[in-house]
Amino acid sequence: MASVAPIIKIFDEADRIKDTWNVEDIDVHNADQFESNPLVIYVWNNKGGDSNVPDLHGTYITTKNIQGDDINEQAVTDKWVQACVDSLASLDDSGGKKFTQIGGSSNVAPICAQGNLTDDEKNDRVIKGTTNIGDKNNDYANYAKITLKVVPDINAIPGIHYFKIRIAGYYM
């Protein structure tokens, strides 16, 4: 039986399913260690699927606290996580990728598939659910590539902070 919903899975650069992000210690007072190493993820719809599933529309990424809401976690409320979506990336003043601070319901970064989309699909932030072979070098319409990093504020409360990365959208 065909799926009636998108089949969304997140993979890392080594093409392994990514379900946790263990951000190392960050010392905001040390100029060499004030942000995390970047994490690159691939958000796939129907990776390697042999039949079509619905497209994901209006797709975005944000952070939530461990309970799934926007309160009582400094990493979320102060927007420590930054995202750069390759297909929508612009460059900063130094020529590097421009990152967007994300956190909670009001600070999100739009996501769009890597390519092979119409202008309307790009504007609607689509990740296609069409059949594909699951190859990053071939199936550009079925995944979005996102680079994430954590950049705490100088007034960050020391300790362990728990948060979720949330990817959301809708389908028809």
Number of C-alpha atoms within 10 A of each C-alpha: 4 8 11 11 16 23 16 17 15 19 18 16 13 9 13 11 14 15 10 8 10 7 15 10 13 18 17 17 11 9 8 9 13 17 21 17 14 14 16 17 22 24 23 27 31 28 23 15 15 12 13 17 20 19 22 26 22 18 21 18 21 24 27 24 22 16 11 13 15 19 14 12 16 19 27 28 17 16 23 19 23 22 26 22 27 17 17 18 15 14 10 10 8 7 8 10 16 17 19 18 21 25 28 22 13 9 17 22 21 22 30 31 29 23 17 13 18 10 9 9 19 20 13 16 22 30 32 28 24 20 17 20 13 18 13 18 6 11 21 21 23 33 31 27 24 23 16 21 19 21 22 21 16 10 8 14 11 10 8 7 13 14 20 18 21 15 17 16 17 13 14 9
